[in-house]
Amino acid sequence: MTGHKLTENEFRVMKVCLNYGNRQSQLEDNMSNGGVEEAMQELGWNAQQVGGLFASLEKKGYAYPD
């Protein structure tokens, strides 16, 4: 664990990236495949704004570019 706290928007995007609908579906799905498009839709942000959020998640150790 990195010890960094997630902002509300970072948490929302992490749920999107992890395909989190509910706990049971998450346990059945070990694939993380959310990305910029899904985050833009979730937050109503543009690509640059979402890119900044992903950069923050990467800096905190929660996301890694593919």
C-alpha positions as CSV (number, residue, x, y, z in Angstrom):
1,M,0.0,0.0,0.0
2,T,1.3,3.4,-0.9
3,G,-0.2,5.3,2.0
4,H,-1.7,7.9,-0.3
5,K,-5.4,8.7,0.0
6,L,-7.5,8.8,-3.1
7,T,-9.7,11.7,-4.0
8,E,-13.4,11.1,-4.6
9,N,-12.8,11.3,-8.4
10,E,-9.8,9.0,-8.2
11,F,-11.9,6.5,-6.3
12,R,-14.7,6.7,-8.9
13,V,-12.3,6.1,-11.7
14,M,-10.6,3.2,-9.9
15,K,-14.0,1.5,-9.6
16,V,-14.6,2.0,-13.4
17,C,-11.1,0.6,-14.2
18,L,-11.7,-2.4,-12.0
19,N,-15.2,-3.1,-13.5
20,Y,-16.6,-2.8,-10.0
21,G,-20.4,-3.2,-10.0
22,N,-20.6,-5.1,-6.7
23,R,-18.3,-7.2,-4.5
24,Q,-19.3,-10.5,-6.0
25,S,-18.7,-9.4,-9.6
26,Q,-15.3,-8.1,-8.6
27,L,-14.4,-11.4,-7.1
28,E,-15.3,-13.1,-10.3
29,D,-13.4,-10.7,-12.5
30,N,-9.6,-10.3,-12.2
31,M,-9.2,-8.1,-15.3
32,S,-8.8,-4.4,-15.0
33,N,-9.6,-2.9,-18.4
34,G,-11.1,0.6,-17.8
35,G,-9.4,3.5,-19.5
36,V,-9.6,7.1,-20.6
37,E,-12.9,6.8,-22.5
38,E,-14.6,5.1,-19.5
39,A,-13.2,7.7,-17.1
40,M,-14.3,10.5,-19.3
41,Q,-17.8,9.1,-19.4
42,E,-17.9,8.6,-15.6
43,L,-16.7,12.0,-14.7
44,G,-17.9,14.1,-17.7
45,W,-14.3,15.3,-18.2
46,N,-12.2,15.8,-21.3
47,A,-9.2,13.7,-22.1
48,Q,-6.7,16.1,-20.7
49,Q,-8.4,16.3,-17.4
50,V,-8.6,12.5,-17.2
51,G,-5.0,12.3,-18.2
52,G,-4.1,14.4,-15.2
53,L,-6.1,12.2,-12.9
54,F,-4.4,9.0,-14.3
55,A,-1.0,10.8,-13.8
56,S,-2.0,11.3,-10.2
57,L,-3.0,7.7,-9.7
58,E,0.3,6.6,-11.3
59,K,2.3,8.9,-9.0
60,K,0.4,7.4,-6.0
61,G,1.2,3.9,-7.2
62,Y,-2.4,2.9,-8.0
63,A,-2.2,2.8,-11.8
64,Y,0.3,1.9,-14.4
65,P,0.2,2.8,-18.1
66,D,-0.3,0.0,-20.5
